[in-house]
Amino acid sequence: MASNPEIPPQHRILSSMGNVAVFYAAYVGLSVERVSAETGVPPSVLMNPDTYLPEAFFEQFFRLLAATFPGRNVALELAQIAPLSYLGTPGKLLRRAPDLRSMLELFSEHCDLIADRLEMEVVEWGKAETVLRTHQPLSLHDGGMSAEIGLGMGARIAQECFGEKSLLRAQFRHQSVGPVTAYEDFFKAPISFGAQFNALIFDSTVLDMPSRAPRAESKEVLARRLDGLRRDLDLASGRNEVAKIRQAVMRNALKGDYSASGLAQSLGMSLSSLQRRLHEAGTSASRLIDEARHVNALGLLADSGLSVDEAAFRLGFESERGFRKAFRRWCGKSPAAARREMRQEGKVSFSV
């Protein structure tokens, strides 16, 4: 367990991946507070997408999931339901790559932004296939869960930007958890296990096709922005004011207070001072509160004993209609539809 999660030790992973973990935990009914208690990482750190978490957090979190849901492929589920926005700023920038070749090259050149022990290599196999080969030592100790999540999210980004047929197949060092067909349905491509290394294999003929994603930028511009992000992340590792404010957001959320004025009061400052500090840090009170509502909404919907109206009330919405509108913005579906999916896939509430 890290002695000071605000300043993680060596071997770090971008905390946006921790956001993914928190998102999934809420989806299956594990509260942010329970994840924090089990791993020793404060909720404010877990909710911050652009800093770093100790690698040990992920080992502890994966053990918690494995113990809570034995025999269930939680890694594949996590990669499937997590929004791509939870990959943090590196993920947002990679989605603006003008073509698949640029995306793969930028990903491999800047992969240490995501995890300092992550290694990636782009290799062309003849004229037909291009391989994104990856290695992260954590995957050797977690049964391949981190590899499945990482390659799963990477495949989703590539297929969103360049089409499902851009991915020819995927391969993993570990053995499958459950039926291989579940992996093939997710990746929309053949999957093999027991391979020499973890990799996504792409169709070389689409490498230079333009991206379907909006706001594409040149590779040179993205490289400069990624270099700038590296400097910003290094600075952010020493800053904790926004993290403390996030922690106050989570404390207020436990009391059902999702107001900016309540947040300012809990921090002992005026609302204008709070707004000014957050503006200088590049965020806002409404954005931080919205993040907390999003995660907590999933946890509440996982509790079959609560009505949607009660969930809306606990999240501080004045009406169920307002909650439905916000939830559709977050997830692209209604709260009722999300709850049906949870029930169909066996997602049940877990008491803490």
C-alpha positions in Angstrom: 0.0 0.0 0.0 1.4 3.4 -0.9 2.4 5.6 2.0 1.4 8.8 0.2 -1.0 8.2 -2.7 -1.0 12.0 -3.5 2.6 11.6 -4.6 2.8 8.1 -6.0 6.2 6.2 -5.9 8.0 4.8 -8.9 6.1 2.5 -11.2 3.0 4.6 -11.9 0.0 4.4 -14.1 -2.1 7.3 -15.3 -5.0 7.7 -12.9 -7.5 8.0 -15.7 -7.2 4.2 -15.7 -8.1 4.4 -12.1 -11.2 6.3 -13.2 -12.0 3.3 -15.4 -11.7 1.1 -12.4 -14.0 3.4 -10.3 -16.5 3.5 -13.1 -16.7 -0.2 -13.4 -16.8 -0.7 -9.6 -19.8 1.6 -9.5 -21.4 -0.3 -12.3 -21.2 -3.6 -10.4 -22.2 -2.1 -7.1 -18.8 -1.5 -5.4 -18.8 1.9 -3.9 -15.9 4.3 -4.4 -15.5 4.4 -0.6 -15.0 0.6 -0.5 -12.5 0.7 -3.3 -10.7 3.5 -1.5 -10.7 1.6 1.8 -9.4 -1.7 0.2 -6.6 0.0 -1.7 -5.7 3.0 0.6 -6.1 5.5 -2.3 -8.3 8.5 -1.4 -11.5 9.0 -3.6 -10.1 12.4 -4.7 -7.1 10.7 -6.3 -9.2 8.0 -7.9 -11.4 10.7 -9.5 -8.5 12.8 -10.9 -8.0 11.8 -14.6 -4.6 13.6 -15.1 -2.2 12.5 -12.4 -0.7 9.2 -11.5 -1.6 6.2 -9.3 0.9 3.7 -7.9 0.9 0.5 -9.8 0.2 -1.3 -6.6 -3.3 0.2 -6.6 -4.3 -1.8 -9.7 -2.9 -5.1 -8.2 -5.1 -4.5 -5.1 -8.1 -3.5 -7.1 -7.9 -6.5 -9.4 -7.6 -8.8 -6.4 -10.7 -7.2 -4.9 -12.6 -7.8 -8.1 -11.4 -11.4 -8.4 -12.4 -12.1 -4.9 -15.8 -10.5 -5.2 -16.7 -11.9 -8.5 -14.9 -15.3 -8.9 -15.0 -16.9 -12.3 -16.3 -13.7 -14.0 -14.4 -11.9 -16.7 -14.4 -8.5 -15.1 -11.5 -7.2 -17.2 -13.4 -7.7 -20.4 -16.6 -6.2 -18.9 -14.6 -3.2 -17.7 -13.1 -2.6 -21.1 -16.5 -2.9 -22.7 -18.6 -0.5 -20.5 -16.0 2.2 -19.6 -16.4 5.4 -21.6 -13.5 6.3 -23.8 -13.4 9.7 -22.2 -12.0 7.9 -19.1 -8.6 7.4 -20.8 -7.8 11.0 -19.9 -6.0 13.6 -22.0 -3.7 11.1 -23.8 -6.7 9.2 -25.0 -8.4 12.3 -26.2 -5.3 13.4 -28.1 -4.8 10.0 -29.7 -8.4 10.0 -31.0 -7.5 13.1 -33.0 -4.7 11.3 -35.0 -5.2 11.9 -38.7 -4.7 8.3 -39.7 -4.1 4.9 -38.1 -0.3 5.0 -38.8 0.1 8.2 -36.9 -2.1 6.9 -34.0 0.0 3.7 -33.6 3.3 5.6 -33.8 2.2 8.3 -31.3 0.8 5.6 -29.0 4.1 3.7 -29.0 6.3 6.9 -28.7 4.3 8.3 -25.8 3.1 5.2 -24.0 5.0 6.1 -20.9 2.5 8.8 -20.3 0.0 6.1 -19.5 2.3 3.9 -17.5 6.0 4.3 -16.9 6.7 0.6 -17.4 4.5 0.2 -20.4 6.4 -0.7 -23.6 4.9 -0.6 -27.1 6.4 -1.3 -30.5 4.9 -1.0 -34.0 6.1 -3.7 -36.3 5.1 -4.3 -39.9 4.7 -8.0 -40.9 5.0 -7.9 -44.6 2.7 -5.7 -46.6 -0.6 -7.0 -45.1 -0.3 -6.7 -41.3 0.9 -4.1 -38.8 1.4 -5.2 -35.2 1.1 -3.0 -32.0 3.1 -5.1 -29.6 2.7 -4.3 -25.9 4.3 -5.3 -22.6 3.5 -4.1 -19.1 5.0 -6.1 -16.2 1.8 -5.8 -14.2 0.0 -8.1 -16.6 2.4 -10.9 -15.5 1.0 -10.7 -12.0 -2.7 -10.0 -12.5 -3.7 -12.9 -14.7 -3.6 -10.7 -17.8 -6.4 -8.4 -16.6 -4.4 -5.2 -17.3 -3.5 -6.4 -20.8 -7.2 -7.2 -21.6 -8.3 -3.7 -20.4 -5.5 -1.9 -22.2 -5.8 -3.7 -25.5 -9.6 -3.6 -25.2 -9.7 0.1 -24.8 -7.1 0.6 -27.6 -9.1 -1.6 -30.0 -12.2 0.5 -29.2 -10.4 3.7 -30.0 -9.0 2.3 -33.3 -12.3 0.9 -34.4 -14.2 4.1 -33.5 -11.8 6.1 -35.7 -11.0 3.7 -38.5 -13.8 1.1 -38.6 -14.2 -2.4 -37.2 -12.4 -4.0 -40.1 -9.2 -2.2 -39.3 -8.4 -4.7 -36.6 -7.6 -8.1 -38.0 -7.1 -10.0 -34.7 -5.7 -9.8 -31.2 -3.5 -12.1 -29.1 -2.7 -12.5 -25.4 0.0 -14.2 -23.4 -2.4 -15.6 -20.8 -5.2 -18.0 -21.1 -8.8 -16.9 -21.7 -11.2 -16.3 -18.8 -14.4 -17.9 -20.0 -15.4 -18.6 -23.6 -13.3 -17.2 -26.4 -16.4 -16.2 -28.2 -17.0 -13.5 -25.6 -13.6 -12.0 -26.6 -14.4 -12.3 -30.3 -17.7 -10.5 -29.8 -16.0 -7.7 -28.0 -13.0 -7.2 -30.3 -15.0 -8.1 -33.4 -12.0 -10.1 -34.6 -10.4 -13.5 -34.0 -8.5 -13.9 -30.7 -5.7 -16.2 -29.7 -4.2 -17.0 -26.2 -1.0 -18.4 -25.0 0.9 -16.2 -27.5 4.5 -15.0 -27.1 3.4 -11.4 -26.5 0.2 -9.3 -26.2 -0.7 -7.5 -29.4 -3.3 -5.9 -31.7 -2.8 -6.8 -35.4 -4.1 -4.2 -37.9 -4.8 -4.3 -41.6 -1.8 -2.4 -43.2 -4.0 -1.3 -46.1 -5.9 1.1 -43.9 -2.9 2.7 -42.2 -3.0 5.9 -44.2 -6.8 6.2 -44.5 -8.2 9.4 -42.9 -9.8 9.1 -39.5 -13.6 9.2 -39.1 -13.2 11.1 -35.8 -13.9 14.8 -35.7 -11.2 17.4 -34.9 -8.3 15.5 -36.5 -5.0 17.2 -36.1 -1.6 16.6 -37.7 0.8 14.1 -36.2 3.3 16.9 -35.6 0.8 19.0 -33.7 -0.3 16.1 -31.6 3.3 15.2 -30.8 3.9 18.7 -29.5 0.7 18.5 -27.4 1.7 15.2 -26.0 5.1 16.6 -25.0 3.3 19.5 -23.4 1.1 17.1 -21.5 4.1 15.3 -20.2 5.4 18.5 -18.7 1.9 19.3 -17.2 1.6 15.8 -15.7 5.0 16.1 -14.1 3.9 19.4 -12.5 0.5 18.0 -11.5 2.3 15.2 -9.5 3.3 17.9 -7.1 -0.1 19.7 -7.0 -2.9 18.5 -4.8 -5.4 21.5 -4.5 -7.8 20.1 -7.1 -7.4 16.6 -5.5 -8.5 18.1 -2.1 -11.5 19.7 -3.7 -12.4 16.4 -5.4 -12.2 14.8 -2.0 -14.6 17.4 -0.6 -17.0 16.7 -3.5 -17.1 13.0 -2.6 -17.6 13.8 1.1 -20.5 16.1 0.3 -21.9 13.5 -2.1 -22.1 11.0 0.8 -24.5 13.6 2.5 -26.5 14.1 -0.7 -25.1 17.6 -1.3 -24.1 18.1 -4.9 -24.2 21.9 -4.8 -21.4 24.3 -5.7 -22.3 26.5 -2.7 -22.2 23.5 -0.4 -18.8 22.6 -1.7 -17.4 26.0 -1.2 -18.8 26.1 2.4 -17.3 22.7 3.2 -13.9 24.1 2.1 -14.3 27.3 4.1 -14.2 29.6 1.1 -16.5 31.8 -0.9 -18.1 30.4 -4.0 -16.3 33.0 -6.1 -13.0 32.0 -4.6 -13.7 28.4 -5.3 -14.7 29.1 -8.9 -11.6 31.2 -9.4 -9.2 28.5 -8.1 -10.8 25.8 -10.2 -10.8 28.1 -13.3 -7.0 28.6 -12.9 -6.6 24.8 -12.6 -8.5 24.3 -15.9 -11.7 22.8 -14.5 -14.9 23.9 -12.7 -17.1 23.0 -9.7 -19.9 21.9 -12.0 -17.5 19.5 -13.8 -16.2 17.9 -10.6 -19.7 17.6 -9.2 -20.9 16.1 -12.5 -18.1 13.5 -12.4 -19.2 12.4 -8.9 -22.8 12.2 -9.9 -22.0 10.1 -12.9 -20.1 7.5 -10.9 -22.5 7.5 -8.0 -25.5 7.2 -10.4 -24.2 3.8 -11.6 -23.8 2.6 -8.0 -27.3 3.6 -7.1 -28.8 2.0 -10.2 -27.0 -1.2 -9.3 -29.1 -1.3 -6.1 -32.4 -2.9 -7.2 -34.1 -1.7 -4.1 -34.0 1.9 -5.2 -36.4 3.4 -7.7 -35.0 5.7 -10.4 -36.9 8.6 -8.7 -35.1 7.8 -5.4 -31.8 7.6 -7.2 -32.5 11.0 -8.7 -33.3 12.5 -5.3 -30.1 11.1 -3.7 -28.0 12.6 -6.5 -29.5 16.0 -5.8 -31.7 16.4 -8.9 -34.9 18.3 -8.5 -36.8 15.9 -10.8 -36.5 12.5 -12.3 -36.6 14.2 -15.7 -33.4 16.2 -14.9 -31.7 13.0 -13.9 -32.8 11.2 -17.1 -31.4 14.0 -19.2 -28.1 14.0 -17.4 -27.8 10.3 -17.5 -28.4 10.2 -21.2 -25.7 12.7 -21.7 -23.3 10.6 -19.6 -24.1 7.2 -21.0 -26.2 7.6 -24.2 -29.1 5.8 -22.7 -31.8 6.2 -20.1 -31.4 5.1 -16.4 -34.0 2.4 -16.9 -32.2 1.0 -19.9 -28.9 0.9 -18.0 -30.6 -0.9 -15.1 -32.1 -3.5 -17.5 -28.7 -4.1 -18.9 -27.2 -4.6 -15.4 -29.9 -7.1 -14.6 -29.5 -9.0 -17.9 -25.7 -9.3 -17.4 -26.0 -10.3 -13.8 -24.9 -7.1 -12.2 -26.0 -7.1 -8.6 -25.6 -4.7 -5.7 -22.8 -5.5 -3.3 -23.2 -4.5 0.3 -20.4 -2.6 2.0 
